[in-house]
Amino acid sequence: MNNKDTPTVDIEKAIKNCYSTWGEVYYDEYYGDGAPYPPVHLNLIKSILNDAGSKRVLDAGCGPASMLRHFLQKGREIYGFDLTPEMVLEAKRVMGQLGVPESHVWEASVLNPSGYFCDSANDDKYDAIVSCGVFPHLREEDEIVAISNIYNSLMPGGLAIVEARNALFSLFALNRHTYEFFTEKLIPVEELRGFATNEENVKLEVALEQLKAQLRTDLPPIRKGKAGELGYDEVLSRLHNPLELERVFKEVGFQEVEVVFYHFHSLPPQFSGSIRNLFLQGSINMEENPRDWRGYFMASAFCVVAKK
Ligand SMILES: C[S@@+](CC[C@H](N)C(=O)[O-])C[C@H]1O[C@@H](n2cnc3c(N)ncnc32)[C@H](O)[C@@H]1O
């Protein structure tokens, strides 16, 4: 989906449509035994919350309480909201079984400042706000709104943990994302075309085709919907450069901003299929150090962790 000219309201409509069939199956698919990769981010985020002693925690874009259900512990209040009604329904069911009041889960967008509180009678600020899997679905111009809303909903000293898909991993993946990163973010293609001679322009196009031919641009496969709804790759699902996202957090006023990486790939993904177990073991070993500099290139996801 082209996000430049699409209004936020239409983007959110498409996102809701995409996630409408995932309410009941999302947890099993990504956190259950059949998940393609263990949910390593869960322990990472839990340990950050525990180390900070977070007592009042909000999950902004909580899905079916996939992470939230694991945050429950004695002395901690947990809250969550999500854009997609089917996700909220499932999150309420799961939280209800754990004894969390139904009112602790509600429907809202991260772009709405009042959406961060379940009602006006309960608008105490949080000491931690987690948001995983949401930022890929925000337009670039909207992400500062979400980061400011998170900042304003935290108490002083509160912690933000925001997950994004790592755009720099494109350099290690050697696939379609690599080609897009080279031609859209690194090489100033339009500028070169502008001052090249006719002869140079022809050679430039040949060079770009040769670059493409060296990469598996047929990978990764485009993810389509399960039952006629829009698939993950058919709605806005952006990648983020950790160096740039870190800067936006600082601009909003966050301090002690750092990046932690997860979903390491011990090999470029296209080579992982034939030696699956070796790839998995090597990747899981790398998860032990979320601050490993190789994460900038070899991890497909990261969290910005920042203090108000
Ligand atoms: C990939 S799922 C992640 C769910 C959960 N946070 C997790 O990590 O397991 C992304 C979720 O973000 C929600 N979402 C997308 N855009 C949102 C927005 N603007 N405000 C709130 N939730 C949003 C979707 O409805 C979906 O449930």
The ligand as a Gaussian input file, in Angstrom:
#p B3LYP/6-31G(d) Opt

LIG

0 1
 C        1.709000      -7.807000      14.734000
 S        0.350000      -7.559000      15.821000
 C        1.172000      -7.517000      17.393000
 C        0.305000      -7.848000      18.563000
 C        1.047000      -7.803000      19.906000
 N        1.470000      -6.459000      20.218000
 C        2.254000      -8.717000      19.889000
 O        3.375000      -8.207000      19.791000
 O        2.088000      -9.910000      19.938000
 C        0.043000      -5.845000      15.534000
 C       -1.167000      -5.299000      16.278000
 O       -1.137000      -3.877000      16.184000
 C       -2.461000      -3.419000      16.073000
 N       -2.415000      -2.059000      15.513000
 C       -2.029000      -1.682000      14.274000
 N       -2.127000      -0.359000      14.135000
 C       -2.563000       0.126000      15.326000
 C       -2.861000       1.429000      15.818000
 N       -2.753000       2.516000      15.050000
 N       -3.279000       1.561000      17.105000
 C       -3.412000       0.462000      17.900000
 N       -3.160000      -0.794000      17.488000
 C       -2.741000      -0.961000      16.216000
 C       -3.129000      -4.459000      15.187000
 O       -4.527000      -4.403000      15.303000
 C       -2.510000      -5.748000      15.716000
 O       -3.304000      -6.311000      16.727000

